[in-house]
Amino acid sequence: MALAHVLGVPRIGPNRELKFAQESFWRGEIDEASLKAVASGIRQANWQRQHAAGLDFVTVGDFAFYDQMLNHIALLGCAPARFGFGDKISLSEYFQLARGNAACHAMEMTKWFDTNYHYLVPELKHDTQFSLSTEWLFEEVAEAQTAGFNAKPVLIGPLTFLYLAKEKIADFNRLDLLDRLLPVYGKILARLKAQGVEWVQIDEPILALDLSADWRTAFERAYHQLNASGVKLMLASYFGPLRENLLVAMKLPVAGVHVDCVRGGDELAHVIDWLPITKVLSAGVINGRNIWKTDLAAVYERFEGLHQRLGDRLWLAPSCSLLHVPVGLVGETRIDPELKNWLAFADEKIVALAILKTAFNVGRQVVAAELADYERALAARRASRRVHDAAVGERLAALTATHDTRNQPFTVRQAAQRGRFRLPPFPTTTIGSFPQTTEIRSARARFKKGEISEAEYTVAMQREIQYAVEKQETLGLDVLVHGEAERNDMVEYFGEQLQGYAFSQNGWVQSYGSRCVKPPIIYGDVSRPQPMTVGWTRYAQSLTGKPMKGMLTGPVTMLQWSFVRDDQSRATTALQIALAIRDEVVDLEAAGIGIIQIDEPAYREGLPLRKTDWPAYLDWASRAFRISASGVADTTQIHTHMCYSEFNDILPAIAAMDADVITIETSRSDMELLHGFGEFNYPNEIGPGVYDIHSPRVPSEPEMTRLLEKATQVIAPENLWVNPDCGLKTRGWSETEAALSNMVAAAQALRQKHEFTA
């Protein structure tokens, strides 16, 4: 009998209940007990859905108030000493680690592998100690058991925890801490066994990465020790094939192994060959990262023989946690019925698992009607005329080598742009968005509901744009933005105006903390019917004599932060988007906008996990950006923005994008991320972020001046810009004004020190 389980589920609640409770707690509107009550309700509902569908376990420990890595920092008692919290932290202190406080900046945040989910990066030193420090996991297990569920706790494995951490001092290898960490994991497993837990899922997704010999060797040592706990361990790897790590995983003393059969399906035969006769195989047969229905009949045919061979040693699962897809399609009235029938969110994927389990265990004929429904939906999608646009294909076929090349090299363009704009040294700007106030959100909601006319909405947004421009003028910023009041999201806003995109009503996915995004759905060929931003940007430019940046989202980010069609290559879809963005760039230039920012925060995120796969991706990704940016004159300055990623290993590809100015997030790393640009001798201009916009904390002018001084040690001062880490959409106006005022003062201090004058 095949079993079924999930590696994790969305934790935000079907209507983002966790987000709203978190933010109310942070504002002091509800107490901790109320926040925990909301969290408990979400967990109970998640477990009930898994149980009702017929899954054999409910997954416990996949819930987090902010982030699962932060949960483990709290669980393992290794909060950074700079916060002064001690071994055991409260929920309030937990949030301070993520958001900062008056005395300490927040912990660094970066992307979880190649997803758009962010995690808090553990800070490790040679003297870091670990201890079992919170009861949250054990309380949740007891909560599930009391409700009558068969609990399968999930932990991030010790090797993955260390690998994703950062050493905060030189001449220290964080792997040296493994022997100090393993006893704490042993205590956790012993506690879970004492609670009556049979299986523990232990996630080691770094097995999908290129690992050095010392890390591979450490797995055997670690799991021989963890196996002594007596609880059954399900080692889970996902996001890609195991490749050279396959034998490492198969030989470990664990009771079961989970493999990603979506991204790593080509090596399934090798997995089966090396699977010991005593081990369970959890097969990730349903895509946990996209929203298209699975071909259940094909999965059944592929695994029928394996089920006959393994019996109850075969577990069925999604490829990874369902954290990366929306909760469910129930209540989705915005998606038209034809497209909706092609989709499956988390709840629907759980139902699909149950159908497969029944097919294997009871017989395919028992679920013949369900399988037929899936096949009809898949056939309808393949045959739909709305998916393909001949004109888009013809335009792609007509691309030449000159479409991704600027007229002149950067040095020539730089001189032309400096002559045109005459900006002071250390020019100041922001990344694009300004606070999305209650008034802005209310006006947008009323417009969408038809309560106000388009003309009334336009007047309301123009009023907000004027306010943002006036504030920037008063603050003394050099290059202004219109503030993006009219935009709901940096991807959704553009997708709503492009052919080939569709949108859900409530398809929210957690990005970090209380930040949720609603990824668009790319179902067909992409094109731009008409200008998307020109009117708003032209209006903003009419309000000031200073340069106004046009603000666009780049093709790779539009791709990466969407649910992408799986019936053609991602490279082809990216080029389609690039041509649509190129049309907008050309129209902005024609409207008199001389500085245009094409944001690519997801550029590094899209990088394949294995280095052997990098060249192909970087080739089409950088080409897509250049195609979007290369239709303008030398005097038009192209900016791009990237954030929350490690860039050092792809700097040649970033340089190949040939943006005139790049702005990056660097404040949380204390300018550490900038060093790679200096060592690489990055040829173009760069704006390292001087303050963290994800924290309500307002940094002082001396703090920002210090960061800028560090930047001048690795980047030529004449090539430096001054800006925040990211957009200011989530901040309030009072803190925004205070922080930007200090930022402008820091730039002025640098001009004086370096004997520059405005």
Steps between C-alpha positions, in 0.01 A plus 500: 500500500650830389494781757457872434631808677608858438831661591327820611207726419435876480491654846345839424138381520249499213435873542846603628379482859856464630619814320227718645544357849879549487469860395235569763732351761792714381280810526397403853135452405483136617694310763717192463220265605279630220776458244565145616129422480496601133809285439338201670190539288707498181690190608187315598335578167811389310512170688130441452529546123786250483315250717168539317669437165625166625868580548674267742669773702450865578819702474589691816775760534448650155326795668704809585405842629761647265738244347593135550873573521427760766296234680808282509721786621259529791470123547876448499576794729737679263353848468778752425671612818482863385130502593579398857199270527668198655423139416122510530310764307144623520270546203558874518876446486453253214341778296780739593752262344307531174411868516771660707463725802629836618841354585555233232439468130301195394663174402598465136233359271550318170316274258420139583685317223349612166158597635348837584474401865748676733665359811693654788868409479649352819806690625769262620833551673762259626359531852131461404323268741181300442235390746142378489337832563132516403201273552307616193556188288410262781193703586382481139553124490293465819237729347471275193495180705234634735286573194537136397745540212801281417774761528812492283726784619734667254844641576758676288794265512820596683713503184258725313471730803877544517545524123248782467650691793785752483827522685524840665873485565796412278702176506209292622309216332139470613514125433726485807187566707331177389619295798367773729166508318424129464436432872226763497336334199531174689312651795228630267453158343498333842231741619290427191537125549391541861188675371414188300615628162586219256636694201694828482554669166846655495560735207844508338437687173872581468528149357373661178807729497864462400656391829868476579642174632507619861127576498413167336715315753332684785162351408605147588647608833196710589232246417671210669473710816141614438388147421572406862188692608281204401243708314455426128657770282368598157790682335352750253682661210327719244535777240712283272671168430748347740762417233836434668331520841267210420714230656558718807126527555421137428766363733409711801355314802150644462167320464394681185609741231289759318607598149371767263356306205397821322833679477704186552285249316770397255696326774210301644634175356832557678317578825310172476818308417674628814202501737568245778230238542422628848448866408182688417502709181296820514447599138430868434268443205296822508662836430508691828619822336256558216125513466420281199304180538710185502453230240384246755458223244860543392618491863300184560646328195851610591484375859263203474782249467696662780197482728464131431864459595511722809146481639478707819863602451374743233376833628339754268568868554542837329852572380558750785303693759178656371610822670580630151146486359172665609269333749204402281274576205181515706352847466704586190243679285742729318662224293287405203368141512708373207831605655392409854442143386871473413616599849575335833599692815610335827159363597446360152845340501415326826181366339704385199730306735197332651374402152836345419510316830157352432598402147805313625343338804141428393515508123510747216140427411381633836620851409445470124267800497752720681781392270282570198425851631872569527566369150224717351645808670851424371372438147300824504808696601711345224237581238402848620535773236563761769843354583683572175539834312661472157607865502706448815674201345580695185651784701723261693615338177596843363740585787855579390832550679448877514180474701695436822779756455515869592633738235825581683704346783439613857786752521357692204147480637617610846654818362187577300274441801710712733488778251124473476404470869787682678435318826716565807745238622339232714161568337204407718191312390258235622418160357152592380205457732387727782262412785175336394276690738151408611366770268681349202380148570149620563484691172633198308248268666211738431605531137517123456154466656362765265421740783699782337556576132830469316522880488453525877760228555747678273455824695555316828821336375629825351449663838714228660765533230515875554538445875789257444674734259467796737641294787799397292562859392490613862735223609749600232515174304673527163314246285133465579238230459125533472443267798295228330179591679296342222678163525378209707816293446812534287411190296123488521463860383677427173354155454150643516582704189670226299343237279568144610465576872215414735441578867346329795276672750660359811807310382732636767841346572731593788820679399627573853344577836166666440594590144282308253499520122240391249698363206348543156435195286673493161279270297573616143720705268583843646465838327428864594179639347564861610727717722486409867684774694556787260204715610582484870872562448445787257269663755760462775773650280276801433511582873878539530806623319706215643538169315207263551573128481269277304440186705458158338534137602746298297427187296679251726317626810169505312570137419643389833229655713219355295359155466643421159353286225670163478431424134798697364845594626537774760755663269239543228249650742767737635579628150131562436481710817824680410351621173192629682720691749715631214191659346430677831861621534493650150169673569630646828802641323277652233298665780814679623598264782880483501560257787323165496537230765432140402492308828641147508494398868436138397795473262721306742202310634436345159848352489494119484624328812777313318790693351506282190156639418596865553642597159182424307284696747733799523522518124126532441433702817757769423392505137137550605601799714710652223218461250268685737754783549677546167249689293602844633758771430835526680377799701221293656624349823388145579493394865429159649446385857580171671448400861543227762734277306864403484640649181872428513484176305308650207660844472616447138139430402378807692759711322383345172153647564673835429269715713641850544423490875424207728359540850532212747407408856805521723409652838411180688830349394683818611618555140643149489318427174670797334850360535450261214413786267821674600718194458339431165564862402136546400516740205175697532346718769356349817274600788550286810202522733583698815200408712267205545146584395353177639549624856307790660826613656629837371880492467698812587699713259833382653398136445433561133812711464705215641350258248571739215858539619535123487360509148759756385773257602393249236323711234628819338314788670405656167307183413301479825131579544319535834169322555301276736517122470165463329165668439316679780154360435465333840625790711314797648561857389643622830775238515558532124557875523728464801709228337528677164592826671786321672596334171522833318708640785735201473545564128576865566754402764675274249506778240671731744746240620598404148516868405208474266249780468143481388 
